[in-house]
Amino acid sequence: MRKQTITYTSSLDDLVAIAKRLSLHENQYQISSEEFFDQYNQGLLSDDALFIEWANDYRHYLALHQELVQRLNYAA
């Protein structure tokens, strides 16, 4: 499988794109990303390539979300 790299012009655009991917996973497996990530970190789920990608997307989402919250708090 060939990976595609997409570069966004802002953290907000990146956050929206990741949120869309998370939503696709959530709809497919009928579980929230937060619950999935908790179970994944506890070792309750396999290390399937899709789950690894989902976990990495969720980590990225959390990091971007925190960055944007900090920026907004700084600007206020």
C-alpha positions in Angstrom: 0.0 0.0 0.0 1.4 3.3 -1.0 1.3 6.1 1.6 0.3 9.6 0.5 1.6 12.7 2.3 -0.7 15.7 2.5 0.5 19.0 3.8 -2.0 21.4 5.3 -1.6 25.2 5.6 -2.8 25.4 9.1 -3.2 23.2 12.2 -6.9 23.8 12.1 -7.1 22.3 8.5 -5.0 19.4 9.7 -7.3 18.9 12.8 -10.4 18.8 10.6 -8.9 16.3 8.2 -7.9 14.0 11.1 -11.3 14.3 12.7 -12.9 13.2 9.4 -10.6 10.1 9.3 -11.5 9.4 12.9 -15.2 9.6 12.1 -14.8 7.0 9.4 -13.2 4.6 11.8 -15.8 5.3 14.4 -18.6 4.7 12.0 -17.0 1.5 10.7 -16.4 0.0 14.2 -19.3 1.7 16.1 -17.0 2.9 18.9 -15.6 6.3 19.7 -12.0 7.0 19.1 -11.5 7.8 22.8 -12.9 4.3 23.8 -11.0 2.6 21.0 -7.7 4.3 22.1 -8.3 3.3 25.7 -8.9 -0.3 24.7 -5.9 -0.3 22.3 -3.6 1.1 25.0 -4.7 -1.6 27.4 -3.7 -4.3 24.8 -7.3 -5.4 24.3 -7.1 -5.0 20.6 -4.8 -6.4 17.9 -1.9 -4.6 16.3 -3.7 -4.7 13.0 -2.4 -2.1 10.6 -5.7 -0.3 10.6 -5.7 -0.1 14.4 -2.2 1.3 14.4 -3.2 3.9 11.9 -6.3 4.8 13.9 -4.3 5.1 17.2 -1.7 7.3 15.4 -4.4 9.5 14.0 -6.0 9.8 17.5 -2.6 10.7 19.0 -2.1 13.4 16.3 -5.6 14.7 16.9 -5.0 15.0 20.6 -1.7 16.9 20.0 -3.2 19.3 17.5 -6.2 19.9 19.7 -4.0 20.7 22.7 -1.9 23.0 20.5 -4.9 24.9 19.3 -6.4 25.2 22.8 -3.1 26.6 24.0 -3.0 29.1 21.1 -6.5 30.3 21.8 -5.8 30.6 25.6 -2.7 32.6 24.8 -4.6 34.9 22.4 -7.4 35.6 24.9 
